[in-house]
Amino acid sequence: MDDEPHMLAPMHPRLSLSAITTLTWTFTQDLEFWRRLGLRCVGLFERKLDAFGHQHAIELLQQAGMRCSSVIAHPFSLLDSSRWPEERAAMNRCIDVARVLGGAVYGPPGKGAIDRWSENAARYADAVAPCVDYARECGVTLAFEPSLRPNVSFVHNLRDSIELADRSGTAIVVDIGNCYHERDVMAWIHKVGERIAIVQVSDVAIGTIDAPGACVRGLPGKGELPLRSFLECAIAAGYTGPFEIEFLGPDDVDEAAFCQSVAGMNALVSAVTGES
């Protein structure tokens, strides 16, 4: 194949890349890229699996020797319980993928009513409860992601995430690019502890008043977050799972930039874990 000379050496088994970083690509394009990058662990996206076929995707990933770090599911329509049966079924299909390939299943909990946090939490616990039971039967970790986007989540920080996790029986996604600005963030990661489902890594160019950055999540190494400190903090909290590069990717994928970032993250994960 023409791509063969450009393939990277196999990446660290705890390094993963989420399919939403290449948001506009198909599963087929993702798989080809993952192979070129030398990834052994990858993050999947429900929308791409639906378009390609869940079982076919499982078979191709198994043939490629790739395991899964996570499967992103759609958030619940918390304010419209008539949609919950369909949304539960979709989440259970994601759980079926993780049961074979490994990894956690997660999505943002959903948009809530303004100033009704407890009610929103109760709705989420009710909506997700059958999926929690199914995931437990399958030996799969089911989690939610606190998001800064209120259109998909009423939970925006790790502090509130712990309460929701305890109410719902789910685990928590620690997304460095979303939580870095929280007060005493490293201490909160320690408090999340065994509730951590997956650690997601992105970077943020914050900048200054004179030279403001974009302040959006992007490739690790392209911003100013102390990524090594975050990874070491998660490990100290007892986390033993994958470190997944994850952010909402642009329409145009800069493959060279991805290769550079993945190689840098590979070196970082090797350094903080003491493994290769």
Secondary structure, 3 states (H helix, E strand, C coil): CCCHHHCCCCCCCCEEEEHHHHCCCCHHHHHHHHHHHCCCEEEEEHHHHHHHCHHHHHHHHHHCCCEEEEEECCCCCCCCHHHHHHHHHHHHHHHHHHHHHCCEEEECCECCCCCCHHHHHHHHHHHHHHHHHHHHHHCCCEEECCCCCCCCECCCCHHHHHHHHHHHCCEEEEEHHHHCCCCCHHHHHHHHHHHEEEEEECEECCECCCCECCCCEECCCCCCCCHHHHHHHHHHCCCCCCEEECCCCCCCCCHHHHHHHHHHHHHHHHHHHCCC
